[in-house]
Amino acid sequence: MKISYIIYVAGCVILSFSCRPTAQNSMNPFLKPYDTPFGVPPFDQIADSDYMPAFEAGIREQSDEIDAIVRSRKKPAFDNVIVALDRSGQLLRSVTMVFNGVNNANTSEELQAIDREITPMLAQHHDDIYLNAGLFAKVKTVYDQKDVLMLNDEQSRLLQETYKHFVRSGADLPPDQQAMLRELNRDISVLQVAFGQHLLAETNSYQLWVADEKRLSGLPEAQKEAAATAARAAGKTGRLFTLHHPSVMPFLQFADDRELRRQILEAYLHRGNNNNENDNKEIVARLVAKRLEKAKLLRYINYADYALDDRMAKTSENVYRLLRQIWRPALAKAREEAAEMRQLMRLHDRETELEAWDWRYYSEKVLKNKYDLNEETLRPYFRLENVRDGIFYVCNRLYGISFVEAPGLPKYHDEVDTYECKDADGTHLGILYTDFFPRPGKRGGAWCGSYRKQTCENERRVSGITHIVCNFTRPTGDTPALLSLDETETFFHEFGHALHNLFSDVHYYGTSNVPRDFVELPSQIMEHWAFRPEVLKHYAKHYLTGEIIPDELVRKMEQSSKHGQGFTTVEYLAAAFLDMDYHVLTSADHIDVTEFEKAAMDRIGLIGQIPPRYRSTFFNHAMGGGYTAGYYSYIWSEVLDADAFQAFAETGDIFDRTIAGAFRRHILSKGGIYDAMDMYVKFRGAAPRIDALLNNRGLKIEN
């Protein structure tokens, strides 16, 4: 289960900008049709100075389009109101997607300044649309005729979702409350941007320098070389370790020096909590309070109820029920794992208590003792390019599609690769960008997004342009990028999101989005193919010899597949509980973030050696937006993906084309045209059961 996906939503609306053309605008690549292959963004022509004029022009353009809908004397109808609204804002949508993509993957001080400036403007623009009384009156007129209109399923869904979005945006509130909502939306948007920028600054600022070679004992040579490369890039000697995952996680896993493990883990866990200019505690408290105020203004009891209203889970009670159902067996499993590690510590004459900075280190040693396996033995078989080819192979076996390098496409960074995706019949499906390695301008984690969402124009399919961005282990010297098992699984995960984007076959922007707790199904189901023996035999080849991964190693991987699942499940669930606990509050006055988090973890009985995967001050999923009151979505979707993969397993062929075709037809291509559970049942024939999830994680529900 990977943590990752970003959906870019083009917000929109208006201030009084001059419409006078300028020399700068005449050269602005956003303000003219893209003269590029497949209509990809002309990254090589875009300067930072192009963004704000393009944003402003896009806001003006969409405002004019909205005004035309409102002023039209034609009888309100589906086409001249609902479709016209859906089609509005093409320029703004385009520049927003490009800006968000580049700002997340390759930011700079200039882009961050633009982000701070444009975010409240876009929040105002969104409100100007969805709080427009004349526009809402026309939308409502069409909506009230829904039972007599001759609409197909997708059109009916677009009408329903459009009306619902207006109501959820406050369109039926009285003017004084709409004014309050506008202010809240502005404040929330600004706080979320600040949270993310503080987190990036905190992550980039920490440096652990190690000059004494003895203190590097236990670290694999590849990790030491990566640290030396990082030091040289900084113009210094020695070894440099950072809080980026490819650096900090292997250090915690392998470094014998317990004190250094403590230092780097505590720095990682205290990001945004150092009482400096990048401290996020006050931002978290203000965000929670303002979100609650917004929810109450919209007549919800708390923010979670507001957020869950258009998701599969529907209510916080349903979310907590699932989390608690898995929590007890996961915590029991984690306690068993802790006992194994304590026993191993005693064998090594360690009388000290097991601490958080010991967990990954001794977990790796238990893995070696029990299964004669360690991650560094496996890495040579998971060269990045081979993993990529393995994913392409799986996609071709399942769906008949292929990926062809498209090296001539413009890109925003030299490390980006580009591909054209072709369907089984050779027709064009879409474009894929990949960007794999960490750098100071890239936020942490892994995600998939779009530079252009798939839609239709004049009944012609306009393909999607999608991108995968990760923070994988870099190549060092003559050694290529060799992925850990977690990184390999992450790659498969994000590719599932990419397939969801590439296979999309909808007519409207408003029917392309799916509920947050359904969107991880396409990504997480892809993880099931990553380490299947028949897949490994195709791509897991030693980077030096070309030797296919030996059967013995594959057998050990299978035997150890449930190793560490107690820890993995508990740290994830703890963060999911924390996210929900913040957003089910009905009073958020004077929140002490440190005390709130401690109380939340104490309530579920979290053991001290396992911190939540994300603590409050670096919980970007919840506080930066996107997964607010929604971090539970990964485990909710895992119930779906574990059950869905059984459809393949039950045939005896994990590449069964009939099942894959049904998955593409009912899940991957339909966007949000139908209710998410209805789509799942159409694919599977029944609602999902939790059994497969528990079995995959080696957990048992206590009777």
N, C-alpha and C positions, 0 to 999 in steps of 0.2 A: 504494500500500500504506500504509494508515493504522495508527497505533498506538493502540490504544484499548480494547478490550472489558473489562467487569468482570462477572463472574458472582457474585452474592451467594449464599452458601451459609449457610443457617441452622444454625449450630452449636448445641449444647445440653448443660446438666446440673447436679450439684446440691450445694448447701450447705443448711444448715438455716434456712429462712426461716419466719417466722411467717405463718400463713395467715389471721390475723385481719383482716377487712375494715377499711378506714379511710375517713374522709371523702374523703381525697385519691384513694384507689382508686375510690370510687364515682363520681368525676367524671373518671376517667382514660379518654380516648377509646379506648384500646387494649383496655380491659377490658369492652367492650360491643360489640354488632354495629354496624358502620359504618352510620349513617343518611345515606348519601350516594348520589348518582347512580352507577350501575354498581359500587357498592361500593368506590370509590376511597378512599385514606386521607384522613381529615379533617384535612388539614394546618392548616387555620385554627383547629382546636381543640387541637392538640398543643402542649404547652409542654415545654421542656427537662426540667422536673421530672417529666414523665410517663414518660420512657424507663426509668429504673432500676426503678421499681415494676413496669412492664410486663415488663421483662426477667426480673425475679425471679419474677413470677407465671407467665410462660411456662415458665421452668425448672421450677418446681414442678409445673405442669400436665403437662408432658411426662414428668417423672420418675414421676408417678403413673400415667401411661399405660403407660410401660415396665414399671413394677412390676406392673400388672394383666396384661400379657402374660406375664411371668415366673411369676406366681402362678397363672395359669389352670390348671385341672386338665383342660382339654380337650386332646385329642390334637393335638400341633403340626401345623398345616396351613397352606397358603398364605394363606388369608384371615385366620386368627386370629393369625398371626405376621408374615408378610411384609407383607401389606397393612396390618395394624394398625400396624406400625412405620412404614411409609411415610406413613400418615395422622396419625401422632402429631406433636405440636409445632406445631399450627396457629398458636397465639398467638405463640409464640416466633419462628416463621418470619416472621410478619407484622411484628412489631416490629423484627426484625433487618433486614428488607429496607428498611423505612422509615428506620430509623436510618442504615444504611449509605448509602442514597441521599442523605439530607439532609446527613450528615456529610461526604460527598465534595463535594457541590455548594454547600453553604452553611454551613460549619462555624463554630464559635465556640469560645472558651476553655472554655465549659461543656460543649459536645459533645465536645471533645477530651479533657476530663477524664473524661467518661463512657466514652469509647472506651478509655482507659487502664485504667479500672476493670473494664469488662465483658469485655474481650477475654480475659484469663486465666480469667475465670469461664466463658465459653463454651467455651474450650479444655478446661477441666475437665469441663464438662457433656458435651461430645462424647466424651471418654474414658470418662466414667461409663456412657455408652450402649454404646460399642463395645468396652469392656473388661469388660462385664457377663457373667460366666461363664454364668449361668443363661439369659440372653437368647441368647448365642451358641450354647449347646447346643440351644436350640429352632430357631434359624435353621439350624444344621447338620443337625438331624434332617429338616427340610423339604428342605434342599438335597440330602441323600443320597437322597431319593426322587424327584429330578428326572426320572429316566428313566421313571417309571411314572405320574407325575402328568399329568393331562389339561390341560395349560396351552397357551394360545395363545402366539404369538411374543412379545408384549409382556410377558406374565406370566413367561415363561421368562427373558427378559432381566432383568426386575426381580429375580427370584430369584438369577440369576447375579451381578448387580452388587451386590446386598445382601450375599451371602456374601463376595464378593471384597473389599468395603469393610471388612468385619469383619476379614478376614485382614490386609489392608494397614494396618489400624489397630492391629494387635498383639493381636488376640483369642486367638491360639494361642500367645502367649508365656507363659513361666512368670511367676508373680506378681512376683518381684523385678525382672524386666526390664520388666514392665508399669509398675511404679512409676517406673523410670528413664524410660520413654517419656512418662509423664504430665508429669514435670518438664521434659523436652525440649520437649514440645508447648507447655507454658506459656511457657517461655523464648522459643521461636521466635515465638509470637504477640505477646508483649510487644515484642520487638525489631523486628518488622515494623511495628507501630504507631509506635514511636519513629522509625524510619527515615522513614516518610511524613510525620510531623509536623515533623521536622527539615527535610525538603526543602521543605515548604510555607513554613516560617518563613524559610529561606534565600532562596527565590524572592521572597517578599514584602518582605524587608528591603533589597534592593539598589535604589538609586535613582541614575540618572544625570541630573543637572541641567545643562541647557545654557541659558545666558542670552545668549550671543553668537550673533546670527542668522547670522553668517558661517559658524559651525561646523555649521550645518544644511544647508549646500550639498549639493544632490543629492537631498535627501529630498523626496518628493512633498508637495504642500500638505495632502493628507488626513492624512498621517502627522504632519506638524508640528501640525496642528490637534488631532489626537488627543492629542499630547504636551502641548499647551497646556491641553486639557480636563482631562487627568490632573493637571496642576499646579494648576489652579484648584480641583479637588476636594480637593487637599491643602492648600488655603488659601495658595498661593504663586504668584509670578509666574514667567515663564520657561517652559521645556519640560521635561517629566519623561518619561524613558524607563525602562522596567522590564525584568525578565527574563521577563515573560509573552510568549508567542509573538507575539501581534499587535503587540507593541512591539519586541522585540529582533530578530526576523527581518527585518522591513522595514528596520530600521536597518542591519543587516549587509549588506543587499542594495543599499541606495541611498546611504548616507551617504558623502560624499567624504572626510570627515575620518578618515584612517587611524588616528590615535591613539585617537580615540573608539571606532572599531570594535574596536580591540584591547582597550580597557578593558572594553567591555560583553561581548565574547565570552569573555574570560578570567574575568569574573565569572560568566558563565553556566556555563562549564566547571568552575568551582571550587565550585559549590554542594555543600555538605556536606563540603567539604575546606578549611576555613578555620581549623582548630584552635581553634574556639570551642565554645560550648555546644550548637551544632547540628551539630557535626562527625559524620560518618557512618562514618569509616574503621574505628573499633573495632567499630561495629555490624555492618558488612559482614563483618569477620573472625570475629566471634562467630557470626553467622548461618550462614556457610559451615561453620564447625566443628560447630555444633549440628545442622545439617541432615545432615551426613555421619555424625555419631554416631547420629542417628535412623535413617538408612538402614542402617547396619551392624547396629543392633539388630534391624531387620526383615529381616536376612539378605540385604541387597543389598551389592554391592561399593562403590557410591558413590551419591550422592543422585540423579544423573542416571538411573541404572538404575531406581531406585525411581520417579521421576517419569514416566519414559517407559514403564513397564510397562503402563499402561492408555491409551497414546496410539497414534496411527497409526504413528509412527516406530518404536516398540518398543525400539530400542537407540540408544546414543550414536553407534555406528559408522555407522548409517544417517543420522543427523543430520549428522555431520561430512562424510560422503560428498557429500550434497547441497550443503552450504555450500562445500566445496572445489571442486565442479564449477562453481559460479557465480563463485567468488572470483577465479580467474585472469583470465577475460575481463572481469570488472567492474573489476579493478585496472588491467588494460591500458587499458580505456576511460577510467578516471579519469586515467591518465598522459597520454593524448591530450588530455583536457580541460585538464589543467594546462599542457601545452605551448602550447595555443591561448591561454590566459590570459597566459602569460609573453610570448608574442609581442605581444599587445595592450598589455601593460605597457610593453614597450620602445618601442612606437609613441607612447606617452604620456611618453616620457623617464623611465620609472621603471626605475632600475637596481637597485632593491632586490629581494630574493628574494620570491617568492610565499609568503605565510603563510596560516595558517588564517583569519584575519580578513579576508583579501583574497578568499577563494574565492567567496562568494556575490556580492560586489560585482562582480568581473570576469566571473563567469559571466553575470550580468545584461547586462553590456556586450557579451559575445560573442553572446548571444541577440539583442541589438539589431543588432549588426553583420551577423550571418549571415542573420537572418530579418526584419529591420526590425520587430521586435516587442519590446515590453516589457510587464511585468505591469500597470503603471499604465494602459496603453492599454486593457487588457482589463477591469479592475475595474469600470468604469461599467456593463458589461453583466451583471454578476453580483451584482445586488442580492439580499440574503438572501431576501426574500420571493419573488422570481422564481425563485431556485434551488429553494426549497421547492416552489413550484408545478410546477417542472420534474420534481422527484422524484415528486410526486403523479401527474403525467401519465404518467411511465414506469410507475409501479405500476399505474395504471389500464389502460394499453395491454397490459401483460404479464398481469395477473391479474384485471382487471375491478373491482378494489377502489376505494374512495373514502375520502377523509378529510374529515370535517365538523368545523368548529370547535365546541368545547364550552366556551364562555367561562365558564360558571357553576360549573365544577368547582373545588373548593378546591385551593390550590397553596402551595408553601413559599416562593415568592419572587414579587414582582410581575412579574419579567421572564419568567416561565414561561408558555408557551402550551399549550393542551390541545386534543386532537382525539379524536373517535370514529372508529374505522376500521370501515367496513362492507364486507361481502363483495359479490361481484358480484350476488347475489340480494337485497341490501339488508339481510341479517341482520347482527347485531352481531358483530364479530370481536374487538375489544379497544379499549383506550384508550392514547393516546400523549401523553406530556409532552415538551416541548422546552425547552431552557435553553441559550442560545447565547453569552453574553458573559462575559469574565473579571471576577473580583472577588476581593478578598483572601481570602474564605472558601472559594474554590473551588480544588481541586487542578488542576494543569496537565493539558493534553492533552484528549482527547475520548473518550467512552465511551458505552456503552449498557447499561442494566441493567433490572431488574424491580422493581416494587412489589408485584406479585402474579404468580406463575408460573401458566401455564395448566395446568389439570388437569380431572378430571371428578369429580362428586359424584352418586351415584345415577344413573349413566349420562348425566348432564347436563353438557355442556361448560361449564366455568367459564373465562371468557376471561382473557387476560393483561393486565396493566397495565405498560407499558414506558416507559422514559424515555431520551432522548438528551440528553447534556450535552456542551457544547463550549466552546472559548475563542476565539471568532471576533472579528474586528475590529468594534469598536463603532461605532454612528452618531456623528457629530460635527456639532453645529450643525444646519444644514438638510440635511446630507448623510446619507442612510440608510446602513445597514451594507452596505458593498460588499466582497464576498469576493474573496480571491486564488484562483488556480486550485487551490492546495493545500487551502484551506479548502473550496472547492466540492467537491473530490474527497472530503474528509473527511466532509462532510455526506452524500453518496451512500453512503459506506462505512458510517457509523453507521446509516443507514436500512436497509441490508441486514441488520444485526443486529436492528433493530426488526422487520423483516418475519419474520425467523426466530422471534422471540418471538410475534408476532401470529398467525402461521400454525400455530403448534404445536398438535397435535391428539393428545395422549397422555392416558392414564388415570391415570398415577402420577407423583408428583414424581421418583421414582427413575429414570424412563425419559426424563426431559426433558433431561438433560445430555448433551452430546456431547464427544468428546475435544478437548483444547485445540488440537491442530494440525488440527482439522477445522472449528472454530467460526468461523474467518475466511473460509471459503469463501462463505457467504451474504453477508458484508459486502463482500468484495473483488470478487465478481462484479458487484455493483451499480456499482462504479467504471467499468466498461466502457461504461456508457450515458452517463456524465456529459458527455463532450465529443463524442459522435457528432453529425455535422452535423444529422441529422434531429431530434435532441433539442435541440440548441442553438437551432435555428430556432423551437422552441416557447417556450423560456423565457429565452434570453439577449437581453434587451432593454435598451437604454440607459435608465438610471433617470430622465434628464431629458426625453428626446424620445420614448421608447417605440420607437425604431428597433430593428429586429431586427439582430442582429450581422451585419455585412457578410460576404459570401462570401469576400472577400479576407482578412479576419481569421481566418475559419474555416480557410482554406487555410494560412495561416501557422501556426496552432495545430497543424494536422496535420503540417506539415513539421518543426516544432520539437518534436514530442511526445517524441522520444527525447533531447532536449537535457538534459544534466546527469544522465543515468542512471548514468554511471560513479560520480559522487559519491554519488548517492542510494543506489545499491546497495552501494557500499563502506562507507559510514558505517553502514548498517543491518547488513550482514554482520559488520562488526567488533564491533558490540554483541552479535550472536548468538553469535559465537565466544567473546567474553568471558564471557557467561552460561554457556555450556557448559563452558568451561575451569574456572570456579570449581566447578562441580558434578560434574565427573568426577574431582576430586581424591580420592585414597584416603588422604591424610594432610593435615590442615589445621591443624597446630600452628604458632603464631606467624606467621601470614600478615601480610606487609607489603603492604597493599592497593595502595599506589602502585607498588611494585616488581613485584607480581604483574601488575597491569594493563599495565605497560610491557613485561614479558616476553611476555605474551600477544599484544600488538600487534606486537612485534618478530618473533615466530614466523611470523605471516602476512604480514609485510612491509608493514604499513600505512604509507603515506607520511605524513610529518609534517604536511602541510597539511590532512589530513582526520582529525579526532578521531572516535572512535566516537560514534554517535548518542547513546548514554548512557554516561557514564563511571560507574565503580563507585559513587561516593558520591551520584549522583542517578539511579541505575538502578532506578526504582521498580517497573518490570515484574518484574524478577528479585528484588530485595531486599525489596520490599514485599509480595510474594506475588502469586499469580495466574498469572504467566508464568515462574515459577522453573524453570530448565532447560527453558524453553519459548518463549523469545523467537524461536527459529528458526521458530515456528509460522506466522508471516506468510509467509515464503517457501515453506514447505511447502504451505500453503494456496494460494499463488499458482500453484503447479504445477497444482493442481486448478481454480482459477477461470479461469485463462487457457485451459486445455483445455476447460472447461465452456462458456465463452462461444463457443467455436468451434462448438458444437452449434447456437447461434442463427445465427452467421455463415454456416454451411454451408447453411442454408435460403434465404439471400438476404433474410431478414426478421428484423431483430434484435428484433422484437416478436412473433415467432411464438408463438401461443397454445398450440399443441400442445407445443412444447418447454418453454414456461413452465409449463404444467400438469404436465408430467413432473417439472420441477425442484421445483415446490411439493409434488407428491405423494411423491417419493422422497427429497427433501432437507429442504425447509423445514418440513414438517408432522410428520416422523417422530421428531423428537428424537433419542434414542439407542437406539431400539428395536432397531436392527440394527447390525452392525459397520459402521464408517464407510466402509471401502473397498467393502464390499458394496453400501451405499446408492449410492455414487458409480457403481459399475459398472452398477447397475440403471438409473440415469439415463442414463449415457453409452453403455453397451454395451461398454465396455472400460476398462482401467486408464488413468490419465492419462499423457500424455507431456510432457516438459519443453520441447519445441520452441516451443510458443506463448509460454511465459514468456520465453525467450531472445529471440524475435522482438520481443515487446512492449517489451523493454528495450534492444533494439539491440545485443545481446551475441552473440558467436560463440564456440563451443567450439573450442579449438585442437586440431588433430589431432596 
